[in-house]
Amino acid sequence: MQKLVIATGNAHKLHEISTLLQPLGIEAVSQSAFNVPEAAEPHVTFIENALAKARHASRLTGLPALADDSGICVHALGGAPGVISAIYAGEPRSDARNNEKLLAAMQGIADRLAHYHCALVLVRHADDPQPIIAEGQWHGVILETPRGEGGFGYDPLFLDTTLNQTVAEISTEDKNRVSHRGKALRALVERLRAE
């Protein structure tokens, strides 16, 4: 497997995934390079959405495909925003509006525990009966005000309590080491090496 279609149009995700796949000699190419439209994500679980996106990209390109579905799950909100993290405040997508809605929902709530969750699904071909699935979580708390200039999504609100930094303040190197996506990708890479 030398070329892998990454089923995302998100440049941040593509960069994170490409960086971690590079040592295996796998070229990660965005589905947008093949004019693949975004797949529908109608499911209530990260794994089901990731599988749908991977099969869609593989079917339209004829190549192996890797899809990520991830989001932030806030304990006090029953796991919301969860799979709708990117569109929590509706369309068009807006990190600023999503963050505002989350802060409003958390108003007056003492339990600030949350985690990022990532499900990665790799299919060797569109009808692969045994996709490779890897997951990762990153635990922290939701702040009451944003901190930091980096990252995307909810990163300015999500505090890694071990590092005492928000994701928006963490270097890319540290983020790849401790993040939900980094953990899931390392698990996926181990599976690929084993094969």
C-alpha positions as CSV (number, residue, x, y, z in Angstrom):
1,M,0.0,0.0,0.0
2,Q,1.9,3.0,-1.3
3,K,-0.9,5.5,-1.9
4,L,-3.8,6.1,0.4
5,V,-6.8,8.4,-0.1
6,I,-7.6,10.3,3.0
7,A,-11.3,10.9,3.1
8,T,-11.3,14.5,4.3
9,G,-11.3,17.9,2.9
10,N,-9.9,19.2,6.2
11,A,-6.3,20.4,5.7
12,H,-5.5,20.2,9.4
13,K,-6.5,16.6,9.6
14,L,-4.8,15.7,6.3
15,H,-1.5,17.2,7.7
16,E,-1.7,15.3,11.0
17,I,-2.4,12.0,9.2
18,S,0.2,12.5,6.5
19,T,2.9,13.3,9.1
20,L,2.2,10.1,11.0
21,L,2.0,7.9,7.8
22,Q,5.2,9.3,6.2
23,P,7.6,7.0,8.1
24,L,5.8,4.0,6.6
25,G,6.4,5.2,3.0
26,I,2.7,5.7,2.5
27,E,1.7,8.7,0.4
28,A,-1.5,10.3,1.8
29,V,-3.6,12.1,-0.8
30,S,-6.7,14.1,0.0
31,Q,-9.9,12.9,-1.6
32,S,-10.3,16.5,-3.0
33,A,-7.3,15.7,-5.3
34,F,-9.7,13.2,-7.0
35,N,-12.7,15.5,-6.9
36,V,-14.4,13.2,-4.4
37,P,-17.4,15.0,-2.8
38,E,-17.8,14.6,1.0
39,A,-19.8,11.5,2.0
40,A,-23.0,11.7,4.0
41,E,-22.5,11.1,7.7
42,P,-25.9,10.0,8.9
43,H,-24.8,7.7,11.7
44,V,-24.8,8.2,15.5
45,T,-21.4,6.6,16.0
46,F,-17.9,7.8,15.0
47,I,-17.0,4.3,13.7
48,E,-20.1,4.0,11.4
49,N,-19.5,7.5,9.9
50,A,-15.7,6.8,9.4
51,L,-16.6,3.5,7.6
52,A,-19.1,5.2,5.4
53,K,-16.6,7.9,4.4
54,A,-13.8,5.4,3.8
55,R,-15.9,3.2,1.5
56,H,-17.2,6.2,-0.4
57,A,-13.6,7.5,-1.1
58,S,-12.4,4.1,-2.0
59,R,-15.3,3.4,-4.3
60,L,-14.8,6.7,-6.2
61,T,-11.0,6.5,-6.5
62,G,-10.3,2.7,-6.7
63,L,-7.6,3.1,-4.1
64,P,-7.3,2.1,-0.4
65,A,-8.9,4.8,1.8
66,L,-8.6,6.0,5.3
67,A,-11.3,8.0,7.0
68,D,-11.4,9.7,10.4
69,D,-14.5,10.7,12.3
70,S,-13.8,12.6,15.4
71,G,-15.3,15.1,17.8
72,I,-15.5,16.4,21.3
73,C,-17.7,14.6,23.9
74,V,-18.7,16.6,27.0
75,H,-19.7,14.4,29.9
76,A,-22.2,16.9,31.4
77,L,-23.9,17.1,28.0
78,G,-24.4,13.3,27.6
79,G,-21.5,13.1,25.1
80,A,-22.6,16.0,22.9
81,P,-21.7,17.5,20.6
82,G,-20.2,14.1,19.6
83,V,-20.5,13.1,16.0
84,I,-22.0,16.5,15.1
85,S,-19.1,18.5,16.6
86,A,-18.3,20.1,13.2
87,I,-21.8,21.3,12.7
88,Y,-22.9,21.8,16.3
89,A,-24.1,25.3,15.7
90,G,-25.5,24.4,12.2
91,E,-24.5,25.2,8.7
92,P,-22.4,26.8,7.4
93,R,-19.7,25.3,9.6
94,S,-18.1,27.8,12.0
95,D,-15.6,27.0,14.7
96,A,-16.4,30.3,16.4
97,R,-20.2,29.6,16.5
98,N,-19.6,26.1,17.6
99,N,-17.4,27.3,20.5
100,E,-20.0,29.9,21.4
101,K,-22.8,27.3,21.5
102,L,-20.7,25.0,23.6
103,L,-19.9,27.7,26.1
104,A,-23.6,28.7,26.3
105,A,-24.5,25.0,26.9
106,M,-21.9,24.8,29.7
107,Q,-23.0,28.0,31.4
108,G,-23.2,27.3,35.2
109,I,-22.1,23.7,34.9
110,A,-19.4,22.6,37.3
111,D,-18.5,19.3,35.7
112,R,-16.2,20.4,32.8
113,L,-14.8,17.0,32.0
114,A,-14.6,16.2,28.3
115,H,-12.7,14.1,25.8
116,Y,-11.9,14.2,22.1
117,H,-12.6,10.9,20.4
118,C,-11.2,9.7,17.1
119,A,-12.3,6.6,15.0
120,L,-10.1,5.7,12.1
121,V,-11.2,3.2,9.5
122,L,-9.0,2.0,6.7
123,V,-10.4,-0.1,3.8
124,R,-8.2,-1.8,1.3
125,H,-11.0,-1.5,-1.3
126,A,-14.6,-0.3,-1.2
127,D,-16.1,-3.6,-0.2
128,D,-13.4,-4.7,2.2
129,P,-15.0,-7.1,4.7
130,Q,-12.3,-6.6,7.3
131,P,-11.6,-2.9,7.6
132,I,-8.8,-1.9,10.0
133,I,-10.3,0.1,12.8
134,A,-8.4,2.1,15.4
135,E,-9.7,4.5,18.1
136,G,-8.1,7.0,20.4
137,Q,-9.3,9.4,23.2
138,W,-7.8,12.6,24.7
139,H,-9.1,13.6,28.1
140,G,-9.3,17.1,29.5
141,V,-11.7,19.8,30.6
142,I,-13.7,22.6,28.9
143,L,-12.5,26.1,29.9
144,E,-14.9,29.0,30.4
145,T,-13.0,31.2,28.0
146,P,-10.8,30.4,25.0
147,R,-7.0,30.3,25.2
148,G,-4.4,30.1,22.5
149,E,-4.1,30.9,18.8
150,G,-3.3,27.6,17.2
151,G,-5.4,24.5,16.3
152,F,-8.9,24.4,15.0
153,G,-12.4,23.5,16.2
154,Y,-12.7,23.4,20.0
155,D,-9.0,23.5,20.6
156,P,-9.0,26.9,22.4
157,L,-11.5,25.6,24.9
158,F,-10.1,22.1,25.5
159,L,-7.5,22.0,28.3
160,D,-5.1,19.1,28.6
161,T,-4.8,19.0,32.4
162,T,-1.5,17.1,32.3
163,L,0.3,19.7,30.2
164,N,-1.9,22.6,31.6
165,Q,-2.3,23.9,28.1
166,T,-5.2,24.2,25.7
167,V,-4.8,22.3,22.4
168,A,-4.6,25.8,20.8
169,E,-1.4,26.4,22.8
170,I,0.3,23.0,22.3
171,S,3.0,22.5,19.6
172,T,2.2,20.3,16.7
173,E,4.8,17.8,17.9
174,D,3.2,17.6,21.3
175,K,-0.3,17.4,19.8
176,N,0.6,14.5,17.6
177,R,2.1,12.7,20.6
178,V,-0.9,13.1,23.0
179,S,-4.0,13.7,20.8
180,H,-6.9,11.4,20.1
181,R,-6.0,11.3,16.4
182,G,-2.3,10.6,17.2
183,K,-3.2,7.7,19.5
184,A,-5.6,6.2,16.9
185,L,-3.0,6.7,14.1
186,R,-0.3,5.0,16.1
187,A,-2.6,2.0,16.8
188,L,-3.5,1.9,13.1
189,V,0.2,2.0,12.1
190,E,0.9,-0.9,14.4
191,R,-1.8,-2.9,12.7
192,L,-0.4,-2.1,9.3
193,R,3.1,-3.1,10.4
194,A,1.7,-6.4,11.7
195,E,0.1,-7.1,8.3
